[in-house]
Amino acid sequence: MPRMSNSGWLIGVDDTDNLDSRGTGYRARCLAAELEQAGLGTMTGVTRHQLLVDDAIPYTSHNSSACLGLVPRQGLDRKEVIALCREYLKREAAEGSDVGLCVATHMTAMRARDFGLQAQRRILQRNEAESLAGTADIFLEGLTGTHLGEIGALAAVGLHSFGDDGRYLWVRGIRELEDCTLALGELLEQTGVDAVTTMDGDSLSDRGTSIRLGSWPRPVRVSGKAVLLVERGNGADAHWQVVGKETIKAFRP
């Protein structure tokens, strides 16, 4: 399975929805599928990043943004990625949304790490996002409404680059295995999951050990990897089981 490398690109998306539409996470996953179907590269994952929740910040439900990881095909021009993302987001954005789009290399996204962390702690302004993007050679654009989505889109690529924030909305193969039980080796071979660990951070290494994925197997981002959190299984059919939804959300909001 493809893994993100320092040559990969990050695509930040924010505020595509309204109260009656599907959320930004869903749109980000659909955009990832369109990028692959168009032959622009291979997706490594889609992550969700929680930003500051404050009454002074307009948001739909949770004030989260999304980041897509892309390993581009050889020789791909950034303009092609931007054009496809722009067309998709303008087409699918909900009425009243304030869509922001950000495209960065892994290396330039590192310059937005502090911005992303700040977006979780204080209210930021569009001009701060635009100024940083301009000096860091990061593409940033508001597509609809007030363009406030620029803030969350830039924060998403920064937080993904940070490596210890967010949870995965999508990694290859994992959703198709919901409620399945399989060996660790099979899980690592068939999906984009990089490692399986306990809540204490102990990695499972026996590739034959069995894991029950349950109904919500969502990896979290730890040290730049997609990590599935597990606990000892309660039944006879598996040695381990993925921790519950609320535990995952508490660990990575």
Secondary structure per residue as TSV (DSSP state, phi and psi in degrees):
chain	resnum	aa	ss	phi	psi
A	1	M	-	360.0	138.6
A	2	P	-	-66.3	141.2
A	3	R	-	-121.1	151.0
A	4	M	-	-66.9	138.3
A	5	S	-	-126.1	177.0
A	6	N	T	-67.1	-10.5
A	7	S	T	-93.2	-1.2
A	8	G	-	-76.9	164.6
A	9	W	E	-110.7	150.4
A	10	L	E	-119.0	136.8
A	11	I	E	-121.8	115.2
A	12	G	E	-97.9	138.6
A	13	V	E	-135.7	138.1
A	14	D	E	-148.2	148.5
A	15	D	-	54.9	61.9
A	16	T	-	-97.3	-3.7
A	17	D	-	-119.7	174.0
A	18	N	-	-135.6	-176.6
A	19	L	T	-65.8	-18.0
A	20	D	T	-105.1	-0.2
A	21	S	S	-109.5	171.9
A	22	R	-	-66.5	153.5
A	23	G	-	-79.3	172.9
A	24	T	H	-61.6	-36.4
A	25	G	H	-59.6	-42.2
A	26	Y	H	-64.1	-45.3
A	27	R	H	-63.1	-37.3
A	28	A	H	-64.5	-40.1
A	29	R	H	-66.6	-39.0
A	30	C	H	-66.7	-38.8
A	31	L	H	-62.9	-40.3
A	32	A	H	-58.5	-43.3
A	33	A	H	-63.9	-39.4
A	34	E	H	-66.3	-37.9
A	35	L	H	-62.2	-42.6
A	36	E	H	-69.2	-43.6
A	37	Q	H	-62.5	-28.7
A	38	A	T	-81.4	-3.9
A	39	G	T	76.5	22.4
A	40	L	S	-82.9	-13.5
A	41	G	E	158.7	-165.4
A	42	T	E	-118.0	129.5
A	43	M	E	-79.4	139.8
A	44	T	E	-104.0	-16.3
A	45	G	E	161.1	165.0
A	46	V	E	-130.1	123.7
A	47	T	E	-115.0	151.3
A	48	R	E	-106.7	136.3
A	49	H	E	-129.5	123.1
A	50	Q	E	-81.6	128.9
A	51	L	-	-107.5	177.3
A	52	L	-	-59.4	133.7
A	53	V	-	-102.7	114.3
A	54	D	-	-148.9	141.7
A	55	D	T	-61.1	-20.8
A	56	A	T	-81.2	-7.5
A	57	I	S	-106.1	121.6
A	58	P	-	-73.5	126.0
A	59	Y	-	-152.0	165.1
A	60	T	S	-82.9	-53.6
A	61	S	S	-139.4	-48.9
A	62	H	S	-126.8	-7.6
A	63	N	-	55.9	57.0
A	64	S	E	-117.4	155.6
A	65	S	E	-127.2	171.6
A	66	A	E	-128.9	150.7
A	67	C	E	-130.2	131.7
A	68	L	E	-105.8	134.0
A	69	G	E	-99.5	128.5
A	70	L	E	-130.8	127.8
A	71	V	E	-94.9	105.9
A	72	P	E	-72.5	152.7
A	73	R	-	-64.9	155.0
A	74	Q	T	-58.3	131.6
A	75	G	T	79.9	6.3
A	76	L	-	-67.5	133.1
A	77	D	-	-86.6	137.1
A	78	R	H	-55.1	-30.7
A	79	K	H	-61.1	-31.4
A	80	E	H	-68.0	-41.0
A	81	V	H	-65.1	-46.2
A	82	I	H	-60.1	-44.2
A	83	A	H	-62.2	-44.6
A	84	L	H	-66.4	-44.3
A	85	C	H	-63.0	-43.6
A	86	R	H	-60.4	-46.6
A	87	E	H	-63.6	-43.7
A	88	Y	H	-63.6	-47.7
A	89	L	H	-67.3	-39.2
A	90	K	H	-65.6	-34.8
A	91	R	H	-72.0	-39.0
A	92	E	H	-100.6	-10.9
A	93	A	-	-62.0	139.5
A	94	A	-	-75.4	154.4
A	95	E	T	-59.6	132.8
A	96	G	T	87.2	-1.1
A	97	S	-	-78.9	162.2
A	98	D	-	-123.4	67.1
A	99	V	-	-64.6	135.9
A	100	G	E	-122.0	141.6
A	101	L	E	-128.2	133.6
A	102	C	E	-134.4	136.0
A	103	V	E	-131.1	124.0
A	104	A	E	-140.7	155.0
A	105	T	E	-77.4	165.3
A	106	H	H	-57.9	-38.9
A	107	M	H	-71.7	-43.7
A	108	T	H	-70.2	-30.2
A	109	A	H	-62.4	-28.0
A	110	M	G	-60.2	-27.2
A	111	R	G	-74.9	-9.1
A	112	A	G	-104.4	7.0
A	113	R	H	-60.1	-49.0
A	114	D	H	-64.0	-36.6
A	115	F	H	-59.8	-44.3
A	116	G	H	-62.3	-42.5
A	117	L	H	-66.2	-37.7
A	118	Q	H	-65.5	-33.7
A	119	A	T	-65.8	-16.0
A	120	Q	T	-90.7	-7.1
A	121	R	T	-122.3	-26.7
A	122	R	S	-146.9	166.4
A	123	I	-	-78.9	125.9
A	124	L	-	-108.1	162.7
A	125	Q	-	-115.1	156.5
A	126	R	H	-58.1	-40.3
A	127	N	H	-64.6	-29.2
A	128	E	H	-66.8	-42.9
A	129	A	H	-65.2	-45.7
A	130	E	H	-66.1	-37.8
A	131	S	H	-64.7	-46.0
A	132	L	H	-63.6	-45.8
A	133	A	H	-59.9	-39.7
A	134	G	H	-64.4	-40.4
A	135	T	H	-79.4	-22.3
A	136	A	H	-98.6	4.1
A	137	D	T	58.7	43.3
A	138	I	-	-108.4	130.4
A	139	F	E	-75.2	130.3
A	140	L	E	-144.4	130.4
A	141	E	E	-149.9	138.5
A	142	G	E	-91.9	133.4
A	143	L	-	-108.6	-29.2
A	144	T	S	-141.1	162.7
A	145	G	T	58.6	-133.7
A	146	T	T	-83.4	-6.4
A	147	H	-	69.3	14.4
A	148	L	T	-65.5	-17.7
A	149	G	H	-63.3	-13.5
A	150	E	H	-57.8	-37.3
A	151	I	H	-62.8	-51.6
A	152	G	H	-67.6	-34.6
A	153	A	H	-65.3	-43.3
A	154	L	H	-67.9	-40.7
A	155	A	H	-60.6	-37.2
A	156	A	H	-62.5	-45.4
A	157	V	H	-69.1	-33.9
A	158	G	H	-65.9	-43.4
A	159	L	H	-70.9	-36.2
A	160	H	H	-63.8	-43.1
A	161	S	H	-62.6	-34.5
A	162	F	H	-56.1	-39.4
A	163	G	S	92.7	-13.3
A	164	D	S	-126.9	46.2
A	165	D	S	-149.2	146.2
A	166	G	-	88.6	166.6
A	167	R	E	-128.0	159.7
A	168	Y	E	-85.6	122.4
A	169	L	E	-77.5	-26.4
A	170	W	E	-155.9	130.3
A	171	V	-	-133.8	151.5
A	172	R	T	-56.4	126.9
A	173	G	T	86.3	-16.1
A	174	I	T	-73.2	-39.4
A	175	R	G	-66.8	-31.2
A	176	E	G	-69.8	-14.7
A	177	L	G	-105.0	12.3
A	178	E	T	-54.2	137.2
A	179	D	T	70.3	9.0
A	180	C	-	-93.1	159.0
A	181	T	E	-121.3	128.1
A	182	L	E	-152.4	166.6
A	183	A	E	-74.2	153.5
A	184	L	H	-54.6	-44.7
A	185	G	H	-59.8	-41.9
A	186	E	H	-64.7	-42.1
A	187	L	H	-59.2	-46.6
A	188	L	H	-69.1	-31.0
A	189	E	H	-79.5	-32.6
A	190	Q	H	-94.2	-12.1
A	191	T	S	-129.5	177.1
A	192	G	S	-89.1	10.9
A	193	V	-	-69.7	132.3
A	194	D	-	-90.4	-32.8
A	195	A	E	-158.1	158.0
A	196	V	E	-124.0	124.8
A	197	T	E	-135.2	162.9
A	198	T	E	-79.6	172.2
A	199	M	T	-64.1	-22.5
A	200	D	T	-84.5	-2.1
A	201	G	-	91.4	8.4
A	202	D	-	-81.6	124.2
A	203	S	B	-82.8	138.9
A	204	L	-	-78.7	136.1
A	205	S	-	-123.0	-21.6
A	206	D	-	-74.8	106.5
A	207	R	T	-66.5	-12.1
A	208	G	T	-92.6	-9.8
A	209	T	-	-66.3	141.8
A	210	S	E	-93.8	144.9
A	211	I	E	-132.8	126.2
A	212	R	E	-91.7	120.5
A	213	L	-	-80.5	-27.0
A	214	G	-	72.3	-168.7
A	215	S	S	-90.1	-7.6
A	216	W	-	-143.1	64.5
A	217	P	-	-81.6	92.5
A	218	R	-	-116.3	110.8
A	219	P	-	-63.0	156.1
A	220	V	E	-113.0	161.2
A	221	R	E	-95.7	115.7
A	222	V	E	-133.3	124.1
A	223	S	T	51.8	37.6
A	224	G	T	77.4	12.7
A	225	K	E	-123.1	157.8
A	226	A	E	-87.7	109.0
A	227	V	E	-116.9	127.9
A	228	L	E	-95.3	127.3
A	229	L	E	-93.5	132.6
A	230	V	E	-132.8	164.4
A	231	E	E	-135.9	167.1
A	232	R	E	-57.7	137.0
A	233	G	-	-70.1	149.1
A	234	N	S	-94.0	-15.5
A	235	G	S	-114.1	-174.9
A	236	A	S	-88.5	-9.2
A	237	D	S	-87.6	-8.9
A	238	A	-	-153.8	143.3
A	239	H	S	-73.6	-33.0
A	240	W	E	-135.1	158.9
A	241	Q	E	-141.0	147.4
A	242	V	E	-64.0	137.3
A	243	V	-	-63.8	161.6
A	244	G	-	-68.0	162.5
A	245	K	H	-54.9	-46.4
A	246	E	H	-67.9	-32.6
A	247	T	H	-66.7	-41.9
A	248	I	H	-63.1	-44.2
A	249	K	H	-66.0	-34.2
A	250	A	H	-69.8	-36.0
A	251	F	H	-72.7	-41.5
A	252	R	-	-134.7	90.0
A	253	P	-	-54.9	360.0
